[in-house]
Amino acid sequence: MKVAFDENMPAAMVRVFTLFHKERSLRHLVQGVEIKSAKDYTPKPEDPDYQRKSDVPWIRRYAAAGGRIIISGDTKMPTVPHERLALVEAGMIVVFFAPRWDGWLFCRKAALLLHWWPTILAHVRTANPGFFGVSCTWPDEGEGELREISTADAKLVRMERQIAETQPKREARRLKRAAAADQIGMKFDEAQDEAV
């Protein structure tokens, strides 16, 4: 099972977790897990699939290599339409951190990830493709749970909800205008009849 750390995870963290996975005392936990870095799959500028400042090419390359799990340090990635779409289309299981994580320094980030690592691995081993969030809390061992994050476009969902909420008001106004037009039409017809 390949687990890729994206480029927003400090490179030192990838090295640290690669070393942790070689420890005998952790073998029961990390058995079958191969730590990868997004950099291993990122195209170079001369490659035909290179796209400047885009995660889409490496996500596609990683998926083509059999990768299905990504640990992302980019707390905004679920809101970037083309990247979110690439993750969904590739059937990825993606673990994100709460936005507060962005402002933390390396040691605190590494400590939180290490604290949650058993929960993350247990979850991704059985999870269906989707997005999952790690809170910036320190629950007792085995008590934390990843929360599911919608893979839908949040802006589109918000717009659809607003349209659905305003639709009854629009329909009521349309019916009121139609009734008023009918009234005007009836008065016009009555005036025509009286004139004849």
N, C-alpha and C positions, 0 to 999 in steps of 0.2 A: 504494500500500500504506500504510494508516494504522497508525501505531504510537502507542498511547496510554500515557502515563505516569500511573500511578494517583496518588491523593491522598497516598500515603505517600512519594512521591518529592518532594523539595523543589521548590517552584515555580520557584526560581531555576535548578534543573537543567533543567527543561523549557525555560526561556528560553535557557539556554546551548546546549542541543542544537538548538533551533530556529535559533539563529544559526550554529552549526557547519554545519548543513545548507544554508546560503546561501553557504558558502565555495566558491570555484571549485575549490580543490585537493581538495575532498572530493566533488565531483559524481559521479565514477565510483563511489564507494562508496555514496552516498545517493540515487542516481537512483531516482525513483519512490516515495520514502519521504516520507510526510507526518507530521510530529510533532503529536500531539494531547495534550490534558490531560484527565484524568477530569472535571475541573471543567467542561469544555465540554459534558458529557453529564449532569452531576449535576442531578437535579430540585430545585426549590425547595420549601420547606414548603407552599406553596399548590398545588403540582402533585398530581394524583391518584395518581401512582405514587411519591410521596415516601415514603421509609422512613428514619426517623432512624437514623443510624450504620450504614447498610447500603450495601454496594457493589452489591447486586443491581440496583437501578433503573438506575444508570449503565451497568452491564455490558450490560443489555438494550437501552438506548438506543444504546449504542455499536455493538452487534451489528446493530441495525436500520439504522444508518447505514452499514453495510458494514465496520465495524471487525472485525479478527480477531486482532490482536496487542496484547498488554498487557505493559508492563514494570512490574513491581510492586515497590515498596519495602516491602511488608507481608510479612515473612518468615513470619508465622503464617497468612496467608490460605489456604494449602492445607489447613489443619486446621479451618477454620470451615465446618461442613457446608453451610449455605445458600449461602454465597458460592462454595464449591468446586462445588456443584451447578449454580449459575448459569453459571459458567465452562465447565463440561463441556457443559451443555445448549446454550449459545451457540456451541460449537465453537471456543473460543478457543485461541490459542497464547499461553501465559503464561510469561514469564521471571521467575524469582525469584532472589534472592540468598541466600547462606548466612546462617544466623542471626547470625553474628559481625558482618555488615554493619550490623545495627541499631545497634550501639554506636559506629559511626564518625561523625566530623564530616563536614560538607558536602564539603570539598575532597577528602578521601580517597575518599568515595563517588563523586564526579564523576570522579575520576581512574580509579578502577576501572571504572566504566561506560564511560568513553572508551576505556580500554585494551581492553576486551572488545567494543566497539561493532562493529568489522568482523566478528568471529566471530558475534555475536548476529544481525546483519543477514543474513549468509550462511546461518545456520541457519534463521531464521524464514521466509526466502523459499521454502524447500523443505519445511519441517516440516509434519507432520500435526497436527491439534489435539492439545493435551496441555500438560503442565507441564514446564518445563526449568529447571535450576539453573545459576547462575554461581557458581563457587567464589571464595573471597576470596584468590586467588593471582594472580601476575603472570607467566603463561607467556610465552615468546617469541612474537612476532607470528606468527599463523597456526597455532600449536601447541596452543592451548587448545580444549577441547571442552565444550559444554554437556552436563550429565548429565540424563537423563530422570528425572522425579519422578512417582511413581504418582499418578493422579487418584482412586484409590480412597480410601474412608474408612479412615484408618489405625487408628482405634479398632475399627471393625467387622472389619477384616482381622485385627487382633490377637485379638479375641474368637473369630473363626472358627478361627484357628490353635490357640488354647487348647482350644476344643471338640474339634477334630480330634485333638489330642494326648491329651486325656483320654477320648475315646470308647472306645478299646480297654480302658482300665482299668474304665470303667463297664460295658462289655459283660462283662468277666471277672467283675466283682462280681455282675452280674445272673445270669449262668450259675451261679455258685457258690451264690447264694441259691436259684435254681430247683432245683439238685441237692440242696441241704439240705432244701428243702420236699418234694422227691420222696422223700428218705430218711425224713423224718418221716411222710409219707403211707404209705410201704410198711410202716413199723413199726406205724402205727396199724391198717392193714389186717391185718397179722399178728396183732396183739393182738385184733382183732375176731374173726378166724378161731379163735383159741385159746379165746376166751370162748364160742363157740358150741358 
